[in-house]
Amino acid sequence: MVGNLNFMGFFNNNVRIGSVVTAILFETGKFALGLCFGQVELSSGYGTAGSIILIMLWVSYSSMIVFYGAEFTHAYAVHKDGRIIPDHNGVKVATNKHK
């Protein structure tokens, strides 16, 4: 699948740099959360709900990193190239013009 996406011009330089930054943020946060979860025993204070709280924290963190990575990739592409140009497969979104 990666070969097909690369053939369509999906993985340009901006996306590569954004994905590396996102991966670094994800691994750094995973390490920090692992240290935090390893030293704090939420199960003693919250009982069975402690594991659900940990899962919710992990999902929240992961979604924030994905969104921050997408925003960084967009900002980097605009800063470097001035604008984002779609390839030949791009479709323009129609807007309703008020009269």
N, C-alpha and C positions, 0 to 999 in steps of 0.2 A: 504494500500500500504506500509506503514512503516513496518508493520509486515512481509511482503514478503521480503523487502529489508534487514531487520534485520536477517531473516532466511538465506539469502544468504551470510551473513557475511559482509555486507556493512558498518554497523555502528560499527566499532571498536573504540578503545579508542582514536586513533589519530584523527579520524573524529569528534568524540564528542567534543574534546578540540578545534579543529579548528572551529567547528560551534559555540561554545560558544564565542570564541574570535571574530569571524565575527559578531555575533549578538551584542556584546558589542560595536564594532566599528560602526556598523550601527545605533544603538540607540543613541550613543554619537554624531555622525554626524548629525542625524536627529534633535536632540535637538539644536545643534549649528546652523544648517541651519534655523531652525524655529526661533531662536532668531534673526539671521541676516535678514531674510526675513520679520520679524515682525517690525523691526525698520527702514529698508530702503524701501522707496517707489519707486520702479523701474517704476511703471506705470506713475508717473508724468514726468519722464525724457524720457521714451521710448514710452509712449502711449500704444497702444494695443500690441506692440511687447514685452512689459515687461513681460507679462505672458508667452509668448513663451520662453523668456530667462530664466525665473525661471524653466520651465519644462525641458529645456535643461541642466541647472545646476544640477537639481535633477537626471536626467538620467545619466549624467556624473559621479556624485558622487556615485550613486548606483552601476554602473558598476565597478568603481574603487574599491569599498569595496568588491564586489564579487571576483574580481581578487586578491586583497590583501589577502582575506581570504583563497582562494585556494592556493596561494603561501605560506602563513603561515602554512597551514595544511601540505603541501608537505615538507617544511623545518623542521617542527616539527617531522614529521614521519621519515625523514632521520636522524635527530639528535638523536632521541630516539632509533630507531630500527636499524639504520645503512643503511637500504635500504627498498624499498617498495616491498613487496611480493604479487603478485596477488593470488587470490583464485582459486579454481578449474574451475571457469567459465571464467577465463581470456584467452584471445586469443593473441598469439604472433604476432607482426606486422612483415611481411616479408620485408626484405630490399634487394635491388638489389646490388649485389656485382660486382664491376668492375673487368674485367679480364685483 
